[in-house]
Amino acid sequence: MQLFALISYLPFIIVGGLGFGFLVGFHELGHFLFCKLFGVRTPSFSIGFGPQLLKKKIGDTLFTLSAIPFGGYVEIAGSEEPGQGEQKESKSTAPDSFTVKPYYQKMLIISGGILFNMAFAYCAVIAALSLGAPQTPLLFPQGISSQVEQVSDGSPAAQAGIKAGDTLSGIKADNEEYELHTMALPVFMQKLMQTLQKNRGKEVTIRVISHENGTSAEHDVAVILNEKGLGVSFVFTPVKAQNLAQAVIMGVEQVNFWIYSTIDALTKLFKEKTVKGIGGPVMVITQMVKGAEKGFIIFLLFLAFISVNLAVMNLIPLPVFDGGQALFYTIEAIIGRPLHDSIRNGIAYATWILLIILICWITIQDILAIAKPYLGL
């Protein structure tokens, strides 16, 4: 029975893997096309690792596709980066090398992957909203209502008398006060969540519309939040198909919210030294499979969400990311000479080791989280 279930999931696993491989390839395509735009030679373009599935040389570039879609690179003549191909031409100073190009061209080449990931995210979300999207937590705050779906037992909301089916219409905490009737629902829900997040451990006043016996009554309740917050989940609703102008407005707002959320999670990783809210490769592919199983629109939205995460992560100023390479070349532009190879490579190898350790730790946490229901924990 378990074997049959695994076989039935196989198409979704394949689609999920292809989806992540597409995002990696699209990121690297950004670097590649900017190289071509500025006449920089690219000896190799590789997606994935492990057994090679395809290999073909087109022009002066060897294109390679491998079985495991996590990772990829574009080898650039005149640019040295450990792990990015054979690096036989990393010291090139020919006219078609990265080394001799102006600073602004170098920055565009390095940021090409980030720009492509962000462009895909905006276009994908706008397309999804143009077609109409089923209910999904991915579309917070665009696809969420202020109606309470579930109240956790013993939570601050339960103690205050808030019940499933009630609607939250206002919140007041310190000098912050927001009312649903004064703003759009997505804006109100975002303000509500931010206020609850900032005031954990404090008392807030929440305006509730209770629905009982076919009647409704609006009243205020005082709630003392605990560290987990209010203790409610809200009803997500389908988003009907939008005209292009409205889809663009809503899509930009949605992607901008994802950018903010991703930056916030990464900030907590470095400041609070916690990986809470950070998913590794196992969690990503698991969610990819779930997205593929739920249909094209959900899968498209999840691809867009992961694309945003890839773009933001690559802004981190460490040499294993595009942001680190940009930092190196910015320093070189300021001091007027290349950094010593031992400095570059030493920092690169050290951060690679730290990143591998972090990924292994996150992967262990992801596996435990996925296995938890089956282990009875």
C-alpha positions as CSV (number, residue, x, y, z in Angstrom):
1,M,0.0,0.0,0.0
2,Q,2.8,2.4,0.9
3,L,4.6,1.5,-2.3
4,F,1.5,2.3,-4.3
5,A,1.1,5.6,-2.5
6,L,4.7,6.5,-3.3
7,I,4.3,5.5,-7.0
8,S,1.1,7.7,-7.1
9,Y,3.1,10.7,-5.8
10,L,6.0,10.1,-8.2
11,P,4.7,12.4,-11.0
12,F,4.3,15.2,-8.4
13,I,7.8,14.6,-7.1
14,I,9.2,14.8,-10.7
15,V,7.2,18.0,-11.3
16,G,8.4,19.5,-8.0
17,G,12.0,18.7,-8.9
18,L,11.6,20.1,-12.4
19,G,10.1,23.3,-10.8
20,F,13.0,23.9,-8.6
21,G,15.4,23.1,-11.4
22,F,13.6,25.7,-13.6
23,L,14.1,28.4,-10.9
24,V,17.8,27.6,-10.6
25,G,18.2,27.6,-14.4
26,F,16.2,30.8,-14.8
27,H,18.5,32.4,-12.2
28,E,21.6,31.3,-14.0
29,L,20.1,32.4,-17.3
30,G,20.1,35.9,-15.9
31,H,23.8,35.8,-15.4
32,F,24.3,34.2,-18.8
33,L,22.3,36.7,-20.8
34,F,23.9,39.7,-19.2
35,C,27.3,38.1,-20.0
36,K,26.2,37.8,-23.6
37,L,24.9,41.4,-23.6
38,F,28.3,42.7,-22.6
39,G,30.4,40.3,-24.7
40,V,31.8,38.2,-21.8
41,R,32.7,34.6,-22.6
42,T,31.0,31.8,-20.7
43,P,32.9,28.5,-20.9
44,S,30.2,26.5,-19.2
45,F,26.5,26.6,-18.0
46,S,25.6,23.9,-15.6
47,I,22.3,23.1,-13.8
48,G,22.1,20.5,-11.0
49,F,24.7,18.0,-9.7
50,G,25.2,14.2,-9.7
51,P,24.8,12.0,-12.8
52,Q,24.9,14.1,-16.0
53,L,21.7,13.7,-18.1
54,L,22.6,16.0,-21.0
55,K,25.7,17.7,-22.3
56,K,25.9,19.9,-25.4
57,K,28.3,22.6,-26.6
58,I,26.6,25.6,-28.3
59,G,29.0,28.3,-29.5
60,D,31.7,28.7,-26.9
61,T,29.5,27.4,-24.0
62,L,29.2,23.8,-22.8
63,F,25.7,23.3,-21.4
64,T,25.2,20.5,-18.8
65,L,22.1,19.2,-17.1
66,S,22.5,16.9,-14.1
67,A,20.0,14.7,-12.3
68,I,19.7,16.5,-9.0
69,P,18.3,20.1,-9.6
70,F,19.7,21.8,-6.5
71,G,22.3,24.2,-7.6
72,G,23.9,25.5,-10.8
73,Y,26.4,28.0,-12.1
74,V,27.6,29.9,-15.1
75,E,31.4,29.8,-15.5
76,I,32.6,33.3,-16.5
77,A,35.9,33.9,-18.1
78,G,38.0,36.3,-16.0
79,S,36.0,35.6,-12.8
80,E,37.3,33.3,-10.2
81,E,34.8,31.5,-7.9
82,P,35.4,28.1,-6.3
83,G,33.0,25.4,-7.5
84,Q,32.0,27.2,-10.6
85,G,33.3,24.9,-13.3
86,E,36.9,24.0,-14.2
87,Q,38.0,27.7,-13.8
88,K,40.6,27.3,-16.5
89,E,39.9,30.8,-17.8
90,S,39.4,32.5,-14.4
91,K,42.6,34.5,-14.8
92,S,41.8,35.6,-18.4
93,T,42.4,39.3,-19.2
94,A,41.2,39.0,-22.8
95,P,38.8,41.6,-24.2
96,D,35.9,39.2,-23.8
97,S,36.7,38.5,-20.1
98,F,34.8,39.7,-17.0
99,T,38.0,41.3,-15.6
100,V,38.3,44.1,-18.1
101,K,34.7,45.1,-18.1
102,P,33.5,48.4,-16.4
103,Y,32.2,48.2,-12.8
104,Y,28.5,48.8,-13.8
105,Q,28.6,45.8,-16.3
106,K,30.1,43.6,-13.6
107,M,27.3,44.5,-11.2
108,L,24.6,43.8,-13.8
109,I,26.2,40.4,-14.6
110,I,26.4,39.5,-11.0
111,S,22.8,40.7,-10.2
112,G,21.4,39.2,-13.4
113,G,20.2,36.1,-11.5
114,I,18.5,38.1,-8.8
115,L,16.8,40.3,-11.4
116,F,15.5,37.3,-13.3
117,N,14.2,35.6,-10.2
118,M,12.3,38.7,-9.1
119,A,10.9,39.3,-12.7
120,F,9.6,35.7,-12.7
121,A,8.0,36.1,-9.3
122,Y,6.1,39.3,-10.3
123,C,5.0,37.9,-13.6
124,A,3.9,34.6,-12.2
125,V,1.8,36.1,-9.4
126,I,0.2,38.7,-11.7
127,A,-0.7,35.8,-14.1
128,A,-2.1,33.7,-11.3
129,L,-4.3,36.6,-10.1
130,S,-5.4,37.3,-13.6
131,L,-6.6,33.7,-13.9
132,G,-8.1,33.6,-10.3
133,A,-6.5,31.6,-7.5
134,P,-8.0,29.1,-5.1
135,Q,-7.7,29.6,-1.3
136,T,-4.1,29.3,-0.2
137,P,-2.0,30.6,2.7
138,L,0.5,31.7,0.1
139,L,-1.8,34.6,-0.8
140,F,-1.5,36.3,2.6
141,P,-2.6,39.1,2.8
142,Q,-4.4,39.2,-0.5
143,G,-6.5,36.0,0.0
144,I,-7.2,36.1,3.7
145,S,-10.4,37.2,5.5
146,S,-10.8,38.6,9.0
147,Q,-13.2,35.7,9.9
148,V,-11.8,33.3,12.6
149,E,-11.6,29.7,11.3
150,Q,-10.3,28.1,14.5
151,V,-9.4,29.0,18.1
152,S,-6.8,27.1,19.9
153,D,-7.8,25.6,23.3
154,G,-6.5,27.7,26.2
155,S,-5.2,30.4,23.9
156,P,-5.6,34.1,24.7
157,A,-8.4,34.3,22.1
158,A,-10.3,31.4,23.8
159,Q,-9.9,33.0,27.2
160,A,-11.3,36.2,25.9
161,G,-14.3,34.5,24.5
162,I,-13.5,34.7,20.8
163,K,-15.0,31.9,18.8
164,A,-14.8,30.3,15.4
165,G,-17.0,32.2,13.0
166,D,-16.4,35.6,14.7
167,T,-14.9,38.4,12.7
168,L,-12.2,40.7,13.9
169,S,-12.9,44.3,12.8
170,G,-10.4,46.4,14.8
171,I,-7.3,46.3,17.1
172,K,-5.8,48.8,19.5
173,A,-2.4,48.6,21.2
174,D,-0.5,51.5,22.8
175,N,-0.8,54.3,20.3
176,E,-1.7,52.0,17.3
177,E,-5.3,51.6,16.3
178,Y,-6.7,50.1,13.1
179,E,-10.3,49.7,12.0
180,L,-11.4,47.5,9.1
181,H,-14.0,49.9,7.8
182,T,-11.3,52.6,7.2
183,M,-9.0,50.5,4.9
184,A,-8.8,47.6,2.4
185,L,-9.1,44.1,4.0
186,P,-5.5,43.0,2.9
187,V,-4.1,46.2,4.5
188,F,-6.1,45.7,7.7
189,M,-5.0,42.0,8.0
190,Q,-1.4,42.9,7.5
191,K,-1.7,45.7,10.2
192,L,-3.5,43.2,12.5
193,M,-0.7,40.6,12.2
194,Q,2.1,43.1,12.6
195,T,0.4,44.6,15.8
196,L,-0.1,41.1,17.3
197,Q,3.5,40.2,16.5
198,K,4.9,43.4,18.1
199,N,2.8,43.2,21.2
200,R,3.3,39.6,22.4
201,G,3.2,39.4,26.2
202,K,1.2,42.6,26.4
203,E,-2.5,43.5,26.5
204,V,-4.3,44.6,23.4
205,T,-7.9,45.5,22.7
206,I,-9.6,43.7,19.8
207,R,-13.0,44.6,18.3
208,V,-15.0,41.5,17.5
209,I,-18.2,41.0,15.5
210,S,-19.8,37.9,17.1
211,H,-22.2,35.8,15.0
212,E,-24.7,33.8,17.0
213,N,-28.3,32.6,16.3
214,G,-28.4,34.5,13.1
215,T,-27.6,37.8,14.6
216,S,-24.3,39.8,15.0
217,A,-23.0,42.1,17.7
218,E,-19.8,44.2,17.7
219,H,-17.9,44.5,21.0
220,D,-14.4,45.0,22.3
221,V,-12.4,42.4,24.3
222,A,-9.2,42.8,26.2
223,V,-6.6,40.1,25.3
224,I,-3.3,39.4,27.0
225,L,-1.2,37.9,24.3
226,N,1.2,35.1,25.1
227,E,4.5,34.3,23.2
228,K,2.5,32.4,20.6
229,G,0.2,35.3,19.9
230,L,-3.5,35.4,19.7
231,G,-4.1,31.7,19.1
232,V,-6.4,31.8,16.1
233,S,-6.3,30.9,12.4
234,F,-8.2,32.8,9.8
235,V,-10.3,31.8,6.8
236,F,-8.6,32.0,3.5
237,T,-10.8,32.7,0.5
238,P,-10.4,32.2,-3.2
239,V,-9.2,35.3,-5.1
240,K,-11.4,35.8,-8.2
241,A,-9.9,36.6,-11.6
242,Q,-8.7,40.2,-11.7
243,N,-8.4,42.5,-14.7
244,L,-4.8,43.2,-15.7
245,A,-4.5,46.5,-13.9
246,Q,-5.8,45.2,-10.6
247,A,-3.8,42.0,-11.0
248,V,-0.6,44.1,-11.4
249,I,-1.4,46.1,-8.3
250,M,-2.3,43.1,-6.2
251,G,0.6,41.0,-7.6
252,V,3.2,43.7,-6.8
253,E,1.8,44.1,-3.3
254,Q,1.9,40.3,-2.7
255,V,5.5,39.9,-4.0
256,N,6.6,42.9,-2.0
257,F,5.1,41.3,1.2
258,W,7.0,38.1,0.4
259,I,10.3,40.1,0.1
260,Y,9.7,41.7,3.4
261,S,8.8,38.4,5.1
262,T,12.0,36.7,3.7
263,I,14.2,39.5,4.8
264,D,12.6,39.4,8.2
265,A,13.3,35.6,8.5
266,L,16.9,36.1,7.4
267,T,17.3,38.9,9.9
268,K,16.1,36.7,12.7
269,L,18.5,34.0,11.5
270,F,21.5,36.3,12.0
271,K,20.3,38.4,15.0
272,E,18.5,35.8,17.1
273,K,20.6,32.8,15.9
274,T,17.4,30.8,15.1
275,V,16.5,28.8,12.0
276,K,12.8,29.1,12.9
277,G,10.9,29.9,9.7
278,I,13.8,28.8,7.4
279,G,13.2,25.8,5.2
280,G,16.0,23.7,3.7
281,P,16.1,21.6,0.5
282,V,13.9,18.8,1.9
283,M,11.2,21.2,3.0
284,V,11.4,23.1,-0.3
285,I,10.9,20.0,-2.4
286,T,8.2,18.7,-0.1
287,Q,6.2,21.9,-0.5
288,M,6.9,21.8,-4.3
289,V,5.3,18.3,-4.4
290,K,2.3,19.5,-2.4
291,G,2.0,22.6,-4.7
292,A,2.1,20.4,-7.8
293,E,-0.5,18.1,-6.3
294,K,-2.9,21.0,-5.7
295,G,-3.0,22.2,-9.3
296,F,-1.3,24.6,-11.7
297,I,-2.2,27.9,-10.0
298,I,-0.9,26.9,-6.5
299,F,2.2,25.4,-8.0
300,L,2.8,28.6,-10.0
301,L,2.4,30.7,-6.8
302,F,4.8,28.4,-4.9
303,L,7.4,28.7,-7.7
304,A,7.1,32.5,-7.4
305,F,7.4,32.4,-3.6
306,I,10.6,30.2,-3.8
307,S,11.9,32.5,-6.6
308,V,11.6,35.5,-4.2
309,N,13.5,33.5,-1.5
310,L,16.3,32.7,-3.9
311,A,16.6,36.3,-5.0
312,V,16.7,37.7,-1.4
313,M,19.1,35.0,-0.2
314,N,21.5,35.9,-3.0
315,L,21.7,39.4,-1.7
316,I,23.5,38.2,1.4
317,P,27.0,39.6,1.3
318,L,28.9,36.3,1.6
319,P,31.0,34.9,-1.3
320,V,28.8,31.8,-1.8
321,F,26.0,34.2,-2.9
322,D,25.8,36.9,-5.6
323,G,25.8,39.6,-2.9
324,G,29.2,38.4,-1.7
325,Q,30.7,38.5,-5.2
326,A,29.3,42.0,-5.7
327,L,30.9,43.1,-2.4
328,F,34.3,41.7,-3.5
329,Y,34.2,43.6,-6.8
330,T,33.0,46.7,-5.2
331,I,35.9,46.6,-2.8
332,E,38.3,46.1,-5.7
333,A,36.7,49.0,-7.6
334,I,37.3,51.2,-4.5
335,I,40.9,50.2,-3.8
336,G,41.8,50.0,-7.5
337,R,43.3,46.5,-7.5
338,P,42.2,42.9,-7.2
339,L,42.0,41.2,-3.8
340,H,44.6,38.6,-3.1
341,D,43.6,35.0,-4.1
342,S,44.3,33.7,-0.7
343,I,41.9,36.2,0.9
344,R,39.1,35.5,-1.7
345,N,39.4,31.8,-1.6
346,G,39.9,31.6,2.2
347,I,36.7,33.5,2.8
348,A,34.9,31.5,0.1
349,Y,35.8,28.1,1.5
350,A,35.1,29.1,5.1
351,T,31.6,30.3,4.2
352,W,30.9,27.2,2.1
353,I,31.7,25.0,5.1
354,L,29.5,27.1,7.3
355,L,26.7,27.0,4.7
356,I,26.9,23.3,4.4
357,I,26.7,22.8,8.1
358,L,23.7,25.1,8.3
359,I,21.9,23.3,5.4
360,C,22.6,19.9,7.1
361,W,21.1,21.2,10.4
362,I,18.1,22.7,8.7
363,T,17.6,19.5,6.7
364,I,17.6,17.4,9.9
365,Q,15.0,19.7,11.4
366,D,12.9,19.5,8.2
367,I,13.0,15.7,8.2
368,L,12.0,15.6,11.9
369,A,9.1,18.0,11.2
370,I,7.9,15.9,8.3
371,A,8.3,12.6,10.1
372,K,6.7,13.9,13.4
373,P,3.1,12.9,12.6
374,Y,4.3,9.4,11.6
375,L,6.4,8.9,14.8
376,G,3.5,9.9,17.0
377,L,5.5,12.8,18.5
